[in-house]
Structure formats: structure tokens, C-alpha cells
């Protein structure tokens, strides 16, 4: 049928008019005011109705088409697309145990990816569809240097290496700088992906009772340590953030003992009140990793590594090329585009705002329950009450949409399973988060040992 109920009065806000038209169309589809098969008004009629030129409406329809909202049927006109029958639109969220950033309202990330990718492919020379140089294309390393200089310390493009995500970056750093049997100091609980890499490469993890200069100095007095691995802001899983004084003290120890630093700043850019990177106090012996997976979307397999020197960057680039070949070129170009335009910072700010909404839900649902969490972070570290373990908590919440991972998955050298990491990210909506957290609190308020009944 031809729809007469769209569009509403939509041109009073700021921004490009074509973008406002496309956004209103997307909102109407999302709200069900427009349905699959509905015929849109002819573009000339719509332009006249809105008081804009035909070019504006044509551009708006093209953006909507790129987003998969509408399709053109020749002389018949433009129609709202029927629901996707491929099954992709309704794929369930899989509990992988990964800590995923929240979905932004209105599909902002999906829209940014669709619009940016289309623009790149339309205006590009085709080079983005080819193999890229080891370490990344120059324009992408320049964009990475701009980002790293803001997050970390002044960085020339020659010291930047692009990798296919943070895990690929960590693998390349460990493989190119350490040998089997070498020791890496880290927290008692550490990112499980890093644990897996250490095991694969035959590296020995030396857990510190706490991430402090004093604990590191004591460990250095007992054993030869080649590197320190840390997540400085909103540690995964403990949500701990190193203060600036401790960062300076740790860096001084690393310099004094000639120990290299692997600083995995996966969550740092989300912090509104960012602290200086540890790397900034020891730039000549530090590997700094900034990635997109935790601050925008895991679909973007792009990370930037600041190597301690140009020579080490070249060696790292060669190692990345031998294993993963390169970061996905379209992903890399897209992130470079966002960095240059400022959209990168806009998307991170939108995610931060969404995270704060979810943290407020958690603070309300878990009132009086002790837990650790960064104000701008989307995971919580909840100590197990007396009689509970992380595994028991996860088992009690089995079947819940909330993603819980027991401490044993992150434990190094027998650290106890006395906590659970709870992720507030992914596709879970606000109501579902509130309900699941309320259920979690109900379990933890009850005596331990009364698990879910068997039927």
C-alpha cells in the first residue's frame, strides 16, 4: 500500500536534512509505523511536502537504502523492505563469555559502519580491497598515531603497527619479544585471552597479590621477570584502575630493572577522567595496545600498537604479517575515517553515555551488595558471599540472559574462585538487565547451597 502517515514534521532539529529524513524513516520502521511492503511517497512529492529540494530527498533515500531499510522497484517507486528472510536479522546472542560493549540506541554503530563503508567503497580507488603493507597502510598508521598520541604519548606513524584486534596484537608482541619459559608478571586474575596466549607460547605467569609497585618489586627480588602485563583502567575482570602515583612508581621499577611493559588499554578511552598511560612514564620499554572491540564494537577487528622503537615496530609488523597477514582493510580504513572526522570520539562518547545508564541500573538493583565497577565500565566484579563460589553463582544464574563468568576462568596459579564477573553489555535491553540483576541479588541474599531445583 502507499503510506500517507510518513514522514512526520522532522526538520526542526540540527544536522543535515537528508540525514534527518533517513533517521525518521528508520525510526518509523523500528516503531512499526512503516512495515515491509509499504510504498513510500514519490520523491518529488515528498520534497514538496517537506519544503526541500529533490536532491535532498534522493540522498536521504540512498542512505536509507544503504541501511537496508528500503528498496527501489523501478517505476513502481521505493518500498520498505520486507523482513530479512535469511535468518541473519534474528540470530540469537551467544554466550561466549566475552565482555562485549552494549548495543547503542538506534543502532548507531551499525549505521555508522554501513554509511562509512559505503562511502569508502564508492569513493575509494579499490586499494582497500587488496593486501595491505606489513604493519598497515601508511594512512591508517598515521590515523593510529593520531589516536595513540591522544591516549598515550606522542607517537610517530613509524612506531605504529595495525593488527587484527587486540588479541592478535598481544599474540604478536609475546611471540616476537619473549621465549618459552620467560616470566610475565600480572594480576592474580587476568584476562582469559592473555592466559590462553601465555599457555600456548610456553610463558610463565607470575601473579602479583595486588597490582602495585611494592608487589612488583617483591616479585622482582625473587625471580627473573621479563615483562609486566596490565590493563591500567577498568581491569578485566577485576574492574580495578591504577592511580597515577602507582603508575609512575611501576614505570620507574620497570626502567630500573629493564623489564618491558605490555599495557593493554582496552577500556581506557571510555574513561571520562582518563589518567596518563603507564607507557607515558616509560615509553622506551613499553608496548601500548589500543583496540576498538571493547569501546565501539567487536565486529571491528582493528587494534593499534605503539612499539618502543621503530625497529621493534618493524619486527612486530613482520610477525603480524606471518600470522594474521593484516587487519581487515575495510575495517582499518573505516576507523581511520572516524578518527580523522571526529566520529570515533563521538561513538565512544555515545557508548559511555549508554554505559552510565546501565551502571545506574546496576547500582539500583544491587543496592547494599558489595561489588567493584568503573563508573564508565560495563562489567562488574562481585565478590562471592560466604559459602558461595564464582562457579556456584554462575550455576544459580544459568539460563539467565546476563553473562556471568566465575573467577576461576581468570585465576592465575590457583587464585581462589571467590568472585564472578558480570557483563552489562551486548544486546541485552535495560529492562532485561534490571530483572536479571534483581534475580542475581536475590540469589546472593539467600543462604548458599540452595541451588536451582532439578526437575
QUISUL-V81224 format. One record per residue. RES is the residue in one letter. PHI is phi in whole degrees, 0 to 359 (none if undefined). PSI is psi in whole degrees, -180 to 180 (999 if undefined). D_LAST is the distance of its C-alpha to the last C-alpha in Angstrom with 1 decimal. Layout:
res;phi;psi;d_last
RES;PHI;PSI;D_LAST
RES;PHI;PSI;D_LAST
//
This chain:
res;phi;psi;d_last
X;none;160;50.7
X;271;129;53.0
X;269;137;51.5
X;246;1;53.8
X;265;-2;51.3
X;233;144;51.4
X;263;165;52.6
X;281;-175;52.8
X;286;107;55.4
X;233;9;54.4
X;250;21;57.5
X;272;-17;58.0
X;278;176;56.1
X;278;-179;57.5
X;90;175;57.1
X;294;139;58.0
X;293;-38;58.1
X;297;-36;56.7
X;292;-39;53.7
X;297;-39;53.2
X;295;-46;53.4
X;297;-41;50.8
X;296;-40;48.5
X;294;-37;48.8
X;296;-43;48.0
X;296;-40;44.9
X;295;-39;43.9
X;294;-39;44.6
X;295;-45;42.4
X;297;-34;39.6
X;275;-6;39.9
X;86;4;40.0
X;287;-25;43.7
X;242;136;44.5
X;236;162;42.5
X;306;130;42.7
X;97;-15;45.9
X;295;137;47.8
X;269;131;51.4
X;276;155;52.9
X;300;151;56.4
X;305;147;59.2
X;299;-39;59.9
X;296;-41;63.4
X;296;-41;62.3
X;293;-40;59.6
X;299;-42;62.2
X;294;-42;64.5
X;298;-38;61.9
X;269;-11;60.9
X;74;35;64.5
X;235;170;63.9
X;279;163;65.5
X;299;-36;64.1
X;301;-39;63.6
X;298;-44;61.1
X;291;-40;59.0
X;300;-43;59.2
X;294;-39;58.0
X;297;-42;55.1
X;294;-34;54.1
X;292;-42;54.3
X;298;-44;52.0
X;297;-37;49.5
X;295;-42;49.8
X;298;-33;49.1
X;281;-3;45.9
X;80;19;44.8
X;273;-37;45.1
X;227;168;47.9
X;217;147;49.8
X;266;138;53.5
X;237;53;54.4
X;59;-131;58.1
X;290;-16;60.3
X;289;-23;57.3
X;109;-162;56.5
X;253;140;53.4
X;230;150;49.9
X;292;132;46.5
X;293;145;44.5
X;292;155;41.7
X;307;143;38.2
X;299;123;37.7
X;260;12;36.5
X;276;-17;36.3
X;95;-12;32.8
X;292;-35;34.0
X;293;-23;33.9
X;245;24;30.1
X;297;133;29.0
X;286;155;25.8
X;286;128;26.2
X;263;134;24.9
X;281;94;23.6
X;268;-9;26.3
X;83;-4;26.4
X;280;147;30.0
X;271;106;31.5
X;252;143;32.7
X;294;153;35.2
X;294;153;34.2
X;290;133;35.1
X;280;147;38.4
X;302;141;38.8
X;74;12;40.5
X;62;40;39.8
X;299;-40;42.8
X;290;-44;42.2
X;301;-42;41.6
X;294;-42;44.8
X;296;-39;46.8
X;294;-45;45.8
X;296;-48;46.7
X;294;-44;49.9
X;292;-42;51.0
X;295;-42;50.3
X;299;-44;52.1
X;297;-42;55.1
X;297;-45;55.2
X;289;-33;55.2
X;287;-40;57.7
X;263;-13;60.1
X;284;168;59.6
X;270;-5;61.8
X;99;-9;59.1
X;295;-27;59.2
X;289;-11;55.6
X;263;10;54.5
X;246;172;56.2
X;298;144;55.5
X;256;159;56.3
X;297;153;58.4
X;305;132;56.8
X;92;-14;55.6
X;110;155;55.5
X;296;150;58.1
X;304;-45;60.8
X;296;-30;59.9
X;284;-35;56.3
X;290;-34;57.3
X;295;-45;59.7
X;297;-41;56.9
X;297;-39;54.7
X;296;-37;57.7
X;297;-45;58.0
X;294;-47;54.3
X;295;-34;54.4
X;295;-29;57.7
X;282;-39;55.9
X;275;-27;52.8
X;230;-86;54.4
X;204;156;58.1
X;312;127;61.0
X;224;123;60.1
X;282;155;62.3
X;302;-29;60.9
X;293;-17;62.0
X;260;7;59.4
X;255;135;56.5
X;234;129;54.2
X;273;139;51.6
X;228;167;48.4
X;275;63;45.4
X;98;168;43.2
X;295;-37;42.8
X;296;-41;41.0
X;298;-39;43.9
X;297;-47;46.3
X;297;-42;44.8
X;301;-46;44.7
X;294;-41;48.4
X;297;-48;49.5
X;297;-45;47.9
X;292;-32;49.1
X;269;-12;52.6
X;239;-17;53.3
X;236;160;51.5
X;240;157;51.5
X;307;135;48.9
X;96;-18;48.8
X;296;153;49.9
X;253;139;48.1
X;236;122;46.6
X;283;145;46.0
X;199;-178;43.0
X;284;169;40.5
X;296;-32;37.9
X;239;130;35.3
X;223;152;36.6
X;315;125;35.7
X;296;-30;33.5
X;295;-35;35.8
X;290;-40;38.7
X;303;-44;37.0
X;297;-40;36.4
X;295;-43;40.0
X;299;-42;41.3
X;295;-45;39.4
X;299;-37;40.7
X;265;4;44.2
X;70;32;44.3
X;263;150;44.9
X;257;124;44.3
X;268;131;42.5
X;248;101;44.0
X;285;136;41.7
X;266;139;43.6
X;299;-28;42.1
X;205;153;43.0
X;275;82;44.8
X;224;162;48.2
X;297;-38;51.7
X;297;-44;51.8
X;294;-39;48.7
X;294;-42;50.1
X;297;-40;53.5
X;295;-41;52.0
X;294;-39;50.1
X;294;-28;53.3
X;285;-19;55.2
X;260;-29;52.9
X;210;156;52.4
X;282;121;53.8
X;240;129;51.7
X;267;-25;52.6
X;205;158;50.5
X;241;130;48.4
X;251;130;45.4
X;208;153;44.3
X;251;104;42.8
X;289;-33;45.2
X;239;127;43.7
X;56;58;40.0
X;310;140;39.0
X;257;109;35.8
X;253;-10;33.6
X;281;-10;35.1
X;66;15;36.9
X;280;143;40.0
X;237;129;43.4
X;288;132;46.6
X;286;164;49.5
X;296;-40;52.9
X;300;-44;54.5
X;293;-37;51.9
X;299;-45;52.2
X;297;-43;56.0
X;294;-41;55.7
X;296;-44;53.3
X;299;-41;55.5
X;298;-40;58.5
X;296;-42;56.9
X;298;-41;56.0
X;295;-46;59.6
X;297;-39;61.0
X;262;4;59.0
X;55;51;59.1
X;250;136;55.3
X;276;152;54.0
X;251;135;51.5
X;244;102;48.6
X;258;107;47.8
X;263;91;44.8
X;267;57;45.2
X;296;-31;42.3
X;248;-7;41.7
X;308;-46;45.2
X;298;-17;46.5
X;284;-18;43.9
X;286;123;45.5
X;292;-34;47.9
X;251;74;49.7
X;288;141;50.0
X;264;160;51.5
X;301;139;53.9
X;295;147;52.2
X;301;-36;52.6
X;303;-33;54.4
X;295;-19;57.1
X;263;-9;58.2
X;211;58;58.2
X;294;-22;58.7
X;277;-8;60.4
X;226;26;57.6
X;238;140;54.5
X;254;120;52.3
X;247;129;50.8
X;242;123;48.0
X;239;128;47.3
X;231;169;44.8
X;259;-16;43.5
X;298;-37;39.8
X;264;-10;38.7
X;244;-9;41.3
X;225;-67;41.4
X;197;139;39.1
X;292;-13;37.6
X;289;-19;39.1
X;268;102;42.5
X;270;70;43.0
X;224;130;46.0
X;222;154;46.9
X;242;130;50.3
X;248;127;51.4
X;265;113;54.5
X;277;157;56.0
X;296;-25;58.3
X;207;168;61.2
X;296;-43;62.4
X;300;-42;62.6
X;291;-31;59.0
X;295;-41;57.9
X;296;-42;59.7
X;293;-39;58.0
X;294;-41;54.5
X;301;-40;55.3
X;295;-40;56.1
X;293;-42;52.9
X;299;-42;50.8
X;297;-36;52.9
X;286;-21;52.2
X;254;-61;48.4
X;258;-2;47.3
X;70;-61;50.8
X;191;163;50.5
X;290;149;48.5
X;305;120;47.8
X;302;-40;51.3
X;293;-42;50.2
X;301;-47;47.7
X;298;-44;50.5
X;295;-38;53.1
X;296;-47;50.8
X;294;-38;50.1
X;300;-43;53.9
X;301;-44;54.6
X;294;-39;52.3
X;297;-45;53.9
X;292;-36;57.4
X;274;-15;56.7
X;93;-5;54.8
X;292;-27;51.6
X;303;-51;49.8
X;295;-35;50.3
X;296;-44;49.4
X;294;-40;46.0
X;296;-40;45.3
X;296;-39;46.3
X;296;-41;44.0
X;295;-41;41.1
X;301;-43;42.1
X;297;-41;42.2
X;293;-40;38.7
X;300;-41;37.4
X;294;-34;39.0
X;297;-45;37.2
X;291;-36;33.8
X;295;-36;34.9
X;296;-39;35.8
X;299;-42;32.4
X;294;-43;31.0
X;299;-36;33.6
X;287;-46;32.7
X;289;-32;28.9
X;256;26;29.1
X;310;133;32.0
X;71;4;32.8
X;264;124;30.3
X;289;131;32.5
X;201;164;32.4
X;247;140;35.0
X;194;143;35.9
X;281;142;39.1
X;303;-30;40.4
X;247;32;40.7
X;240;155;37.7
X;246;24;34.3
X;226;153;32.2
X;239;149;31.4
X;244;109;31.1
X;250;113;29.0
X;298;144;29.4
X;283;131;26.3
X;297;167;26.6
X;305;132;27.0
X;91;-10;24.1
X;257;160;22.6
X;231;168;23.3
X;300;-40;23.4
X;296;-39;20.6
X;294;-39;18.4
X;295;-46;19.4
X;298;-38;18.8
X;293;-39;15.3
X;295;-30;14.6
X;263;10;16.1
X;301;135;14.4
X;95;-14;14.4
X;286;153;17.3
X;285;-17;20.6
X;288;139;22.4
X;266;116;23.5
X;239;137;23.2
X;231;124;24.6
X;292;154;24.6
X;301;-29;28.1
X;301;-26;27.8
X;291;-23;28.4
X;253;-7;31.7
X;290;140;32.7
X;248;131;36.1
X;53;48;37.0
X;80;17;34.1
X;302;142;33.9
X;290;153;30.9
X;272;71;27.6
X;240;33;28.1
X;198;172;27.8
X;217;141;26.1
X;265;130;27.9
X;244;125;26.9
X;262;133;28.6
X;258;10;29.7
X;264;-158;31.2
X;78;-156;30.4
X;272;-1;29.8
X;295;130;27.7
X;280;171;29.4
X;298;-44;30.4
X;297;-42;28.0
X;295;-39;25.0
X;297;-47;26.3
X;300;-43;26.9
X;295;-45;23.4
X;294;-40;21.7
X;292;-35;24.2
X;296;-41;23.6
X;296;-43;19.9
X;300;-47;21.0
X;298;-38;23.4
X;301;-42;21.0
X;297;-45;18.9
X;286;-20;22.2
X;281;-19;23.6
X;273;160;20.8
X;300;145;21.0
X;293;154;19.9
X;96;-12;17.0
X;265;77;14.6
X;285;-178;12.4
X;296;136;9.5
X;292;148;6.5
X;267;138;3.8
X;244;999;0.0
//
